[in-house]
Amino acid sequence: MIGGMSWESTAQYYRLANEIVRDRFGGLASARILLHSVDFAEVERMQATGDWIAAGQLLAEAAQGLERGGAELIVLCTNTMHKVADAITAATDLPFVHIADVTAAAVRAAGLRKVGLLATGYTMEQPFLRDRLEAHGLSVLVPEAGDRAQVHRIIYDELCVGQVTDPSREAYRGVIGRLIDAGAEGIILGCTEIELLVGQDDSAVPVFPTTRLHVEAAIAAAV
């Protein structure tokens, strides 16, 4: 696992992986995990300045270190940094579980095609994740500009530092409702921290939690 972006969501990855392994194998079984946790402050500065090349190099080196440590599979514990997934896959021969692929598979399995995407501003406004989802035959809606700014701010100012508040939950519910009004048949929670704030109870249409879907797919691939 390449994590720390933020560690709040990586903690969920670790917990979910161990819960799934325990439930699958029983007893005291737990997941064999190597975790490289980066300093998110450093990564966030690269995001803000658009230095994606440096960010890709940083995470590629993390993947190489995990490979040297004996990892057999790479899981990048973030949606936004899948923007540099190609740099990671080019740096190692290990299988890479892409979060957009597993999410698209879940949407299609539910019989849906048109989905709303909640994520960081980078993920909502840049094409790297939307294009990957659309390559699977999906149509992806993103919130209007004001809603995108609000969703992004709550992620970075609150969720990434462990703040989960009712007003922000209500704000997200409003954004979800407007995406549904625009035609979304399902909602992708396309930032790993968002699952700390909202879930299926906050949406009138099916919700697709990328963190859980990603972990489930990684465990299935690993075993």
C-alpha positions as CSV (number, residue, x, y, z in Angstrom):
1,M,0.0,0.0,0.0
2,I,1.2,3.5,-0.9
3,G,-0.7,5.7,1.6
4,G,-0.7,8.8,3.7
5,M,-2.8,10.9,1.3
6,S,-4.2,11.4,3.8
7,W,-3.4,9.1,6.6
8,E,-7.1,9.4,7.7
9,S,-8.2,7.4,4.7
10,T,-5.2,5.1,4.7
11,A,-6.2,4.0,8.2
12,Q,-9.6,3.0,6.7
13,Y,-7.7,1.0,4.0
14,Y,-5.7,-0.8,6.7
15,R,-8.8,-1.5,8.8
16,L,-10.9,-2.7,5.9
17,A,-8.2,-5.0,4.5
18,N,-7.8,-6.7,7.9
19,E,-11.5,-7.0,8.4
20,I,-12.0,-8.6,5.0
21,V,-9.2,-11.1,5.5
22,R,-10.5,-11.9,9.0
23,D,-14.0,-12.5,7.7
24,R,-12.8,-14.5,4.8
25,F,-10.4,-16.8,6.6
26,G,-11.7,-16.6,10.2
27,G,-10.0,-16.8,13.5
28,L,-7.0,-14.5,14.0
29,A,-6.3,-14.1,10.3
30,S,-5.1,-10.7,9.2
31,A,-3.7,-9.1,6.0
32,R,0.0,-9.2,5.2
33,I,0.6,-5.6,4.3
34,L,3.6,-3.4,3.5
35,L,2.7,0.2,3.9
36,H,4.7,3.2,2.6
37,S,3.1,6.2,4.1
38,V,4.2,9.5,2.6
39,D,4.1,13.0,4.1
40,F,0.9,14.4,2.7
41,A,2.1,18.0,3.2
42,E,4.8,17.4,0.7
43,V,2.4,15.8,-1.8
44,E,-0.2,18.5,-1.3
45,R,2.3,21.2,-2.2
46,M,3.1,19.3,-5.4
47,Q,-0.7,19.1,-6.2
48,A,-1.2,22.8,-5.5
49,T,1.8,23.8,-7.7
50,G,0.9,21.3,-10.5
51,D,4.2,19.5,-10.1
52,W,2.8,16.1,-11.0
53,I,6.1,14.9,-12.4
54,A,7.7,15.2,-9.0
55,A,4.7,13.6,-7.4
56,G,4.8,10.7,-9.8
57,Q,8.5,10.2,-9.1
58,L,7.9,10.3,-5.3
59,L,5.2,7.6,-5.5
60,A,7.1,5.5,-8.1
61,E,10.1,5.4,-5.7
62,A,7.7,4.3,-2.9
63,A,6.4,1.5,-5.2
64,Q,10.0,0.4,-5.9
65,G,10.7,0.3,-2.2
66,L,7.7,-1.9,-1.6
67,E,8.7,-4.2,-4.3
68,R,12.2,-4.6,-2.8
69,G,10.5,-5.3,0.5
70,G,8.6,-8.2,-0.9
71,A,5.3,-6.8,-2.0
72,E,3.5,-8.7,-4.7
73,L,0.7,-6.2,-5.5
74,I,0.5,-2.4,-5.4
75,V,-2.5,-0.5,-4.1
76,L,-2.4,3.3,-4.2
77,C,-4.6,4.5,-1.3
78,T,-6.0,7.7,-2.9
79,N,-8.1,8.6,-5.9
80,T,-6.4,11.9,-6.8
81,M,-2.9,10.5,-7.0
82,H,-4.1,8.0,-9.6
83,K,-3.3,10.9,-11.9
84,V,0.3,9.6,-11.7
85,A,-0.6,5.9,-11.9
86,D,1.4,5.5,-15.1
87,A,4.6,6.7,-13.4
88,I,4.0,4.0,-10.7
89,T,3.3,1.2,-13.1
90,A,6.3,2.1,-15.2
91,A,8.6,1.9,-12.2
92,T,7.7,-1.7,-11.1
93,D,6.6,-5.0,-12.6
94,L,4.1,-5.6,-9.9
95,P,0.4,-5.8,-10.6
96,F,-1.4,-2.5,-9.9
97,V,-5.1,-2.4,-8.8
98,H,-6.6,0.8,-10.4
99,I,-9.3,2.4,-8.4
100,A,-11.3,3.6,-11.4
101,D,-11.4,0.1,-12.9
102,V,-12.8,-1.6,-9.8
103,T,-15.3,1.3,-9.3
104,A,-16.5,1.1,-12.9
105,A,-17.0,-2.6,-12.6
106,A,-19.2,-2.1,-9.5
107,V,-21.3,0.5,-11.3
108,R,-21.8,-1.7,-14.3
109,A,-22.6,-4.7,-12.1
110,A,-25.4,-2.6,-10.6
111,G,-26.8,-2.0,-14.1
112,L,-26.1,1.7,-14.0
113,R,-24.4,3.9,-16.6
114,K,-24.8,7.6,-15.5
115,V,-23.0,8.5,-12.3
116,G,-22.2,11.6,-10.3
117,L,-18.6,12.1,-9.1
118,L,-17.7,13.6,-5.7
119,A,-14.0,14.1,-5.3
120,T,-11.2,16.6,-4.9
121,G,-11.2,19.5,-7.3
122,Y,-8.3,17.9,-9.1
123,T,-10.2,14.7,-9.7
124,M,-13.5,16.4,-10.7
125,E,-11.9,19.0,-13.0
126,Q,-9.1,17.0,-14.6
127,P,-9.9,14.1,-16.9
128,F,-7.6,11.3,-15.6
129,L,-10.2,9.5,-13.5
130,R,-13.3,10.5,-15.5
131,D,-11.7,9.3,-18.8
132,R,-10.9,6.0,-17.2
133,L,-14.4,5.6,-15.9
134,E,-15.9,6.6,-19.3
135,A,-13.6,4.0,-21.0
136,H,-15.8,1.4,-19.2
137,G,-18.9,2.9,-20.8
138,L,-20.0,5.2,-18.1
139,S,-21.3,8.7,-18.3
140,V,-19.8,10.9,-15.5
141,L,-21.4,14.1,-14.1
142,V,-19.5,16.5,-11.8
143,P,-21.0,19.2,-9.6
144,E,-21.2,22.8,-10.7
145,A,-18.3,25.1,-9.9
146,G,-19.5,26.3,-6.5
147,D,-20.3,22.8,-5.4
148,R,-16.9,21.6,-6.6
149,A,-15.2,24.2,-4.5
150,Q,-17.2,23.4,-1.4
151,V,-16.6,19.6,-1.8
152,H,-12.8,20.2,-2.3
153,R,-12.5,22.6,0.7
154,I,-14.3,20.2,3.1
155,I,-11.9,17.4,2.0
156,Y,-8.7,19.3,2.6
157,D,-9.7,21.6,5.5
158,E,-11.7,19.1,7.4
159,L,-11.7,15.4,6.5
160,C,-7.9,15.2,5.9
161,V,-7.4,16.4,9.5
162,G,-10.1,14.2,11.0
163,Q,-12.9,16.7,11.3
164,V,-16.3,15.3,10.5
165,T,-19.2,17.7,11.0
166,D,-22.9,17.7,10.5
167,P,-23.0,21.0,8.5
168,S,-20.5,19.5,6.0
169,R,-22.6,16.3,5.8
170,E,-25.6,18.4,5.0
171,A,-23.6,20.3,2.4
172,Y,-22.6,17.1,0.7
173,R,-26.2,15.8,0.8
174,G,-27.2,19.0,-1.0
175,V,-24.5,18.4,-3.7
176,I,-25.6,14.7,-4.1
177,G,-29.2,15.8,-4.5
178,R,-28.3,18.3,-7.2
179,L,-26.3,15.6,-9.1
180,I,-29.3,13.3,-8.9
181,D,-31.5,16.1,-10.2
182,A,-29.1,16.4,-13.1
183,G,-29.6,12.7,-14.0
184,A,-27.1,10.8,-11.9
185,E,-28.3,7.2,-11.3
186,G,-25.6,6.6,-8.8
187,I,-22.9,8.6,-6.9
188,I,-19.2,7.7,-6.8
189,L,-17.5,8.8,-3.6
190,G,-14.3,9.5,-5.5
191,C,-12.1,10.6,-2.7
192,T,-11.0,8.2,-0.1
193,E,-11.8,10.6,2.8
194,I,-15.4,11.2,1.7
195,E,-16.5,7.9,3.2
196,L,-15.7,9.3,6.6
197,L,-18.6,11.8,6.0
198,V,-21.3,10.4,3.9
199,G,-22.6,7.0,2.8
200,Q,-25.6,5.2,1.4
201,D,-28.0,6.8,3.9
202,D,-27.2,10.2,2.5
203,S,-28.2,9.5,-1.1
204,A,-31.5,8.5,-2.7
205,V,-29.5,6.6,-5.4
206,P,-26.9,3.9,-5.0
207,V,-23.5,5.1,-3.6
208,F,-20.2,3.6,-4.7
209,P,-17.5,3.9,-2.0
210,T,-14.2,3.8,-3.8
211,T,-12.2,3.0,-0.7
212,R,-14.1,-0.1,0.2
213,L,-14.4,-1.2,-3.5
214,H,-10.6,-0.8,-3.9
215,V,-9.7,-2.8,-0.8
216,E,-12.1,-5.6,-1.7
217,A,-10.6,-5.8,-5.2
218,A,-7.1,-5.8,-3.9
219,I,-7.7,-8.6,-1.4
220,A,-9.5,-10.6,-4.1
221,A,-6.5,-10.2,-6.4
222,A,-4.0,-10.9,-3.6
223,V,-5.6,-14.2,-2.5
